[in-house]
Amino acid sequence: MAKVDVTVSIVNFRTFDLTSACIKSVLSRTRGIACEVIVVDNHSADGSAEKLSRLFKSRITLITNSHDVGFAAANNQALNLARGKYFVMLNSDTRLLNNAFQILAAFMDRNSDCAVSGPALFNPDGTCQKSYSNFKTPFQRALWEIAPALQSLRLMKNQSAEIPLVLPAHPIPVDRPRGVCFFVRGSFVDRVGKLDEGFFMYDEEVDWAYRFQKAGYKNYFVPDAEILHHGGASSRNPILAQIHTLSDYRYYQKHYGLYASLLIRAFALGASFLWLVVFTKHLLLNQKSRLSSSLSRIRSSLGHALIFSPLINWQSLKRGT
């Protein structure tokens, strides 16, 4: 059996057009290394799995699930079949802009302590996306819940004003590359473990990066590797936002204890009261155009504070269905 350098895992859920474009870019852009593509269809039930099979035939390995098992579990299915030295979790809404996987593999070949690397991400208009991040402490995550309300009441300065993203000229160590393209050294997985399937969707790569770093390995951002990422859909979908919040609570409780998730909930509850103050101010000043926005913020903050995973039917929330 031929040697494989990189195994690419792509999870498809009713995104045939995006997934097929992603696969085509992987097959056309990847040179100088042997690459296998494993596509996991999470019960799309829209014919996309069949269309992908007909279009790419033996150029991909297709796994079809009878139900949506979640993003982490789907990638673990691909990981179980992976033959590559490196394993890549690649979002279906991406396209390679250059020979990104060869660049990442070459970097990791030169840096034997690197567990995870990630590329530079770009919007369809060519502007930079945030490509890596630090691990947030429980207090930082809690502050994220309440900061917009404090800023709206002019009790806190907005520190996230439009600051242009500037790519570093060389690879740099980071806490975690974004999960959009998560390039992992396969041999380290045996020591750290696979993705935690308790994360249905979101934060699974944060948890993985944290575990790699805790085990003494390093994670890097490699700017020469370039990938286009469409993205944005999850931020506009309230159901996916709920799932993301639950995943956050699970992550913080797992790594910091129960107090961490309770702290975040407390700040979210505080934010709902502050947004009520903002709503009242708009009502008294007859600023009708702003009432809907502040009311939405109240609901969102209350939702973050009061949502509990035992009360949530994951399968009914999956992917907004």
RACORWO-V983861 format. One record per residue. N is the residue number from 1. RES is the residue in one letter. PHI is phi in whole degrees, -180 to 180 (999 if undefined). PSI is psi in whole degrees, 0 to 359 (none if undefined). OMEGA is omega in degrees with one decimal (999 if undefined). Layout:
{{N,RES,PHI,PSI,OMEGA} {N,RES,PHI,PSI,OMEGA}}
This chain:
{{1,M,999,136,-175.7} {2,A,-65,145,178.0} {3,K,-67,141,177.7} {4,V,-119,129,178.5} {5,D,-87,317,-173.3} {6,V,-134,129,171.9} {7,T,-104,124,-179.6} {8,V,-105,124,179.0} {9,S,-108,123,178.8} {10,I,-125,123,178.4} {11,V,-96,125,180.0} {12,N,-107,132,171.1} {13,F,-142,93,177.5} {14,R,58,38,-180.0} {15,T,-131,52,-174.9} {16,F,-55,312,-175.9} {17,D,-61,313,179.9} {18,L,-67,315,-177.4} {19,T,-63,316,179.9} {20,S,-64,320,177.4} {21,A,-65,322,178.1} {22,C,-63,311,-179.3} {23,I,-62,316,179.7} {24,K,-59,320,-179.4} {25,S,-68,323,177.7} {26,V,-63,313,-177.1} {27,L,-69,326,-176.4} {28,S,-86,329,-175.0} {29,R,-90,336,-173.8} {30,T,-83,120,-178.6} {31,R,-136,151,174.0} {32,G,84,354,176.6} {33,I,-139,155,177.1} {34,A,-89,127,-173.1} {35,C,-129,134,172.6} {36,E,-115,145,-178.7} {37,V,-117,123,175.9} {38,I,-114,122,178.9} {39,V,-108,128,177.3} {40,V,-109,114,177.2} {41,D,-91,117,-175.8} {42,N,-89,60,178.0} {43,H,56,56,177.7} {44,S,-61,322,178.4} {45,A,55,32,178.4} {46,D,-128,11,179.9} {47,G,88,355,-175.9} {48,S,-66,325,178.9} {49,A,-63,316,179.6} {50,E,-64,320,179.8} {51,K,-66,321,177.4} {52,L,-65,320,179.2} {53,S,-64,316,179.8} {54,R,-67,322,-175.0} {55,L,-73,317,-172.2} {56,F,-106,346,176.3} {57,K,47,235,-174.0} {58,S,-78,357,-179.9} {59,R,-74,347,175.8} {60,I,-131,158,168.3} {61,T,-104,125,-175.8} {62,L,-111,126,173.6} {63,I,-109,127,178.6} {64,T,-115,126,-179.7} {65,N,-97,147,179.8} {66,S,-81,348,173.4} {67,H,-154,166,-179.3} {68,D,-76,107,-176.7} {69,V,-86,354,-177.2} {70,G,101,162,-173.7} {71,F,-71,315,-179.2} {72,A,-64,313,-179.1} {73,A,-63,321,179.6} {74,A,-64,317,178.1} {75,N,-67,327,175.3} {76,N,-65,326,175.7} {77,Q,-61,317,177.1} {78,A,-67,321,-179.9} {79,L,-61,324,179.2} {80,N,-65,333,-179.6} {81,L,-99,351,-171.6} {82,A,-62,135,176.7} {83,R,-112,355,-175.1} {84,G,-80,156,173.2} {85,K,-65,327,178.5} {86,Y,-120,150,-178.8} {87,F,-124,130,-177.1} {88,V,-118,122,166.6} {89,M,-88,116,-176.5} {90,L,-123,124,177.3} {91,N,-63,146,-178.8} {92,S,-71,341,-178.7} {93,D,-95,40,-179.9} {94,T,-127,162,170.9} {95,R,-142,135,176.1} {96,L,-71,134,178.8} {97,L,-97,342,175.2} {98,N,-150,194,-179.1} {99,N,-79,60,-169.5} {100,A,-60,318,-175.1} {101,F,-70,325,176.5} {102,Q,-67,322,179.0} {103,I,-65,315,179.8} {104,L,-67,318,179.5} {105,A,-63,318,179.3} {106,A,-64,320,178.4} {107,F,-63,315,-177.9} {108,M,-71,332,173.5} {109,D,-63,325,-179.2} {110,R,-82,343,-175.7} {111,N,-126,90,-171.1} {112,S,-70,347,178.3} {113,D,-93,2,-178.2} {114,C,-85,122,178.6} {115,A,-91,319,-176.2} {116,V,-135,139,171.7} {117,S,-132,159,-179.8} {118,G,-145,154,-176.4} {119,P,-92,175,169.4} {120,A,-77,134,-178.5} {121,L,-106,140,-178.4} {122,F,-129,147,172.9} {123,N,-76,163,177.8} {124,P,-58,335,178.7} {125,D,-85,3,176.9} {126,G,93,353,178.7} {127,T,-79,159,-176.7} {128,C,-76,145,168.1} {129,Q,-105,159,171.9} {130,K,-65,124,-171.2} {131,S,-110,349,179.4} {132,Y,-155,167,-175.9} {133,S,-154,164,172.5} {134,N,-90,159,171.2} {135,F,-73,129,177.7} {136,K,-86,137,172.7} {137,T,-73,164,176.7} {138,P,-55,320,-179.6} {139,F,-66,318,178.6} {140,Q,-62,319,178.5} {141,R,-68,322,178.5} {142,A,-66,319,179.5} {143,L,-63,326,177.6} {144,W,-60,328,179.6} {145,E,-68,322,-169.6} {146,I,-103,343,-175.1} {147,A,-57,314,-179.1} {148,P,-59,323,179.2} {149,A,-68,318,178.1} {150,L,-63,321,179.1} {151,Q,-68,322,179.6} {152,S,-64,327,178.5} {153,L,-90,7,-179.6} {154,R,60,31,176.6} {155,L,-98,356,-178.9} {156,M,-153,138,179.5} {157,K,-77,140,178.1} {158,N,-77,109,-178.0} {159,Q,-86,352,-175.8} {160,S,-105,32,176.7} {161,A,-60,161,-172.4} {162,E,-56,98,176.9} {163,I,-108,120,-178.3} {164,P,-60,138,176.6} {165,L,-79,128,179.3} {166,V,-119,124,-179.4} {167,L,-78,136,173.2} {168,P,-66,154,-176.8} {169,A,-77,337,-175.3} {170,H,-133,163,175.5} {171,P,-58,142,179.6} {172,I,-134,148,174.1} {173,P,-71,139,-179.9} {174,V,-137,165,174.3} {175,D,-67,312,-178.4} {176,R,-157,128,166.6} {177,P,-69,158,177.9} {178,R,-68,151,-177.1} {179,G,-72,357,178.6} {180,V,-56,317,174.7} {181,C,-142,106,-171.4} {182,F,-118,104,-170.1} {183,F,-100,111,-167.0} {184,V,-117,140,174.0} {185,R,-77,118,-173.5} {186,G,-61,323,-176.8} {187,S,-66,334,179.3} {188,F,-77,338,179.0} {189,V,-63,323,179.2} {190,D,-61,331,-177.4} {191,R,-90,328,-174.3} {192,V,-100,333,-177.5} {193,G,105,162,-179.6} {194,K,-79,185,177.1} {195,L,-62,142,178.0} {196,D,-78,111,-176.0} {197,E,-75,358,171.9} {198,G,-67,342,173.5} {199,F,-91,106,-179.6} {200,F,-64,315,177.5} {201,M,-162,141,-177.5} {202,Y,80,143,175.8} {203,D,71,356,178.2} {204,E,-64,324,179.9} {205,E,-78,331,175.3} {206,V,-64,313,177.9} {207,D,-60,318,-179.3} {208,W,-65,312,179.6} {209,A,-61,320,179.3} {210,Y,-63,318,179.9} {211,R,-68,321,176.6} {212,F,-62,314,-178.9} {213,Q,-66,321,179.4} {214,K,-64,331,179.1} {215,A,-80,358,175.8} {216,G,102,4,179.6} {217,Y,-92,170,-178.4} {218,K,-116,151,175.5} {219,N,-118,143,-173.7} {220,Y,-133,152,168.2} {221,F,-105,129,-176.2} {222,V,-120,99,-170.1} {223,P,-70,340,-178.9} {224,D,-70,335,175.6} {225,A,-82,130,-171.8} {226,E,-128,133,-179.3} {227,I,-138,138,174.2} {228,L,-88,136,179.8} {229,H,-130,120,178.8} {230,H,-70,295,172.4} {231,G,59,182,173.3} {232,G,97,338,-174.3} {233,A,-64,320,-175.4} {234,S,-65,326,-177.9} {235,S,-69,341,-178.6} {236,R,-100,358,-175.8} {237,N,-108,113,-176.2} {238,P,-64,330,178.6} {239,I,-68,315,177.7} {240,L,-65,327,176.8} {241,A,-64,323,176.4} {242,Q,-64,314,179.2} {243,I,-61,319,179.6} {244,H,-63,318,179.0} {245,T,-63,315,178.3} {246,L,-62,321,178.2} {247,S,-66,321,175.4} {248,D,-58,311,-179.2} {249,Y,-61,320,179.7} {250,R,-64,317,-179.8} {251,Y,-61,312,-176.3} {252,Y,-70,324,177.5} {253,Q,-68,323,179.6} {254,K,-64,317,-172.0} {255,H,-101,341,-177.0} {256,Y,-124,348,179.4} {257,G,102,171,-175.9} {258,L,-59,326,-176.6} {259,Y,-59,327,-175.9} {260,A,-65,313,180.0} {261,S,-68,326,177.3} {262,L,-67,323,177.7} {263,L,-62,315,-179.6} {264,I,-64,318,177.5} {265,R,-62,319,-179.4} {266,A,-63,318,178.8} {267,F,-68,323,177.6} {268,A,-65,321,177.9} {269,L,-65,318,176.2} {270,G,-61,322,179.4} {271,A,-64,323,-179.6} {272,S,-63,323,177.7} {273,F,-69,322,178.0} {274,L,-67,321,177.3} {275,W,-67,332,174.8} {276,L,-66,322,175.5} {277,V,-63,317,179.0} {278,V,-63,317,179.3} {279,F,-61,315,179.7} {280,T,-61,319,178.8} {281,K,-62,315,179.0} {282,H,-65,325,179.8} {283,L,-68,315,-178.6} {284,L,-68,327,-179.3} {285,L,-90,6,179.3} {286,N,57,37,178.2} {287,Q,-92,72,-172.3} {288,K,-60,326,-177.3} {289,S,-65,340,-177.3} {290,R,-100,352,-176.4} {291,L,-64,316,-176.8} {292,S,-62,319,-179.1} {293,S,-65,314,-178.7} {294,S,-69,326,176.8} {295,L,-66,320,177.0} {296,S,-62,322,178.9} {297,R,-66,322,177.5} {298,I,-61,311,-179.5} {299,R,-61,317,-178.7} {300,S,-63,313,-179.1} {301,S,-65,319,176.7} {302,L,-63,320,177.8} {303,G,-61,317,178.8} {304,H,-64,324,-177.0} {305,A,-75,325,-169.0} {306,L,-106,352,-177.8} {307,I,-71,137,179.2} {308,F,-133,130,-175.8} {309,S,-60,325,177.9} {310,P,-63,339,-179.4} {311,L,-94,359,-175.9} {312,I,-104,129,172.8} {313,N,-87,101,-175.2} {314,W,-55,319,-175.1} {315,Q,-67,331,178.8} {316,S,-78,340,-179.5} {317,L,-93,345,-169.8} {318,K,-57,132,173.2} {319,R,49,24,175.9} {320,G,79,14,-179.5} {321,T,-90,none,999}}
